[in-house]
Every structure is written in structure tokens, then in C-alpha cells.
Amino acid sequence: MDDTSIRIEKVLQLVEDLKDIESNLRTINVEKIEDEEAILIMAILDIIAAIKLPDVHILPQNIIGEA
């Protein structure tokens, strides 16, 4: 696998990780946490939303290498 494929794979993984973080943060019951924590969660969600994450699906390495 060449450098470009490795970098693409890392970016795709980061996008998936951000989507997971966003999903997890959205499931938190904000009524049961402190105001400061709620503000932080909302700020993180705003940042993630501003990134406009694309819909991506991570493919096995051998497929990415051939693409």
C-alpha cells in the first residue's frame, strides 16, 4: 500500500471516529449533567457540524489499495 492510500485510510477513519463521537454525544441526557458540561458538549457538536462530514465507508485495505 502506498503513502496516498495510507493517508486516505487514516482520513476515512478520522471521519468515522468523528461521526461516532457525534453520535455518542447526542445520546447523553443533558438534563443530568452540569451546565458547563452541557455547554462543552454543545460546542463540540457545533464544531463537528461545521466540518460537514461526508458520508464515507471504510473499505478493507486490499480494496483501497486497488482503487
N, C-alpha and C positions, 0 to 999 in steps of 0.2 A: 504494500500500500504506500503510495507516495505522500509527500507532505500535504498537498492540497486536500487529498481525501481524508487525511487525519484531522486537518483543521475543520473541514466541513462536518465531520462526525462530531467533533467537540462542540461546534456551534449548535448543531442539532440537539445534542444532549443538553446544552445550556438552556435552549428554548423549552425543551420538555421539562427540565427542572424548574424553570420559572413558572410554567403552567401548573405544575404540581404545587408549588409554593402558593400560588394564587388560589388554587382550589382549596388547599388546606386552610388558608387564612379566611376564606369566605365561609367556612363551616364553623368558625369559632362563634360561640354565643357571646356577643359583645355586651350583653346585659350583665354578665357575671364577671367582667374584668374591670380593672381600674380605668379611669378616664385617659390617663397618659398612655396606657397600653392600647386603648381603642384608637387614639389619635395616631400612634405609631403604625398600627395595622392599616388604618385608612390611608396613611401616607405611602406605605409600601404598595398597597393596591393601586393607588393613583400612579405611582411610578411605573408599575408593571403595565397598567392600561396605556400609559403614554408611549410605551415601547411598541405597541401594536404587533404583538407576536404573530407570526404566520402559523398556519396550520401545517405542521410537519409530522412526519412519521419516520422513526429511525429504522433504517434497513440493516440487515446483517452486513458485517464487514465485507464479505465476499461480493455482495451485490453493489455496495457503494464503490468498491474498488473497480468494478467492471463498468460502472455508469459513466 
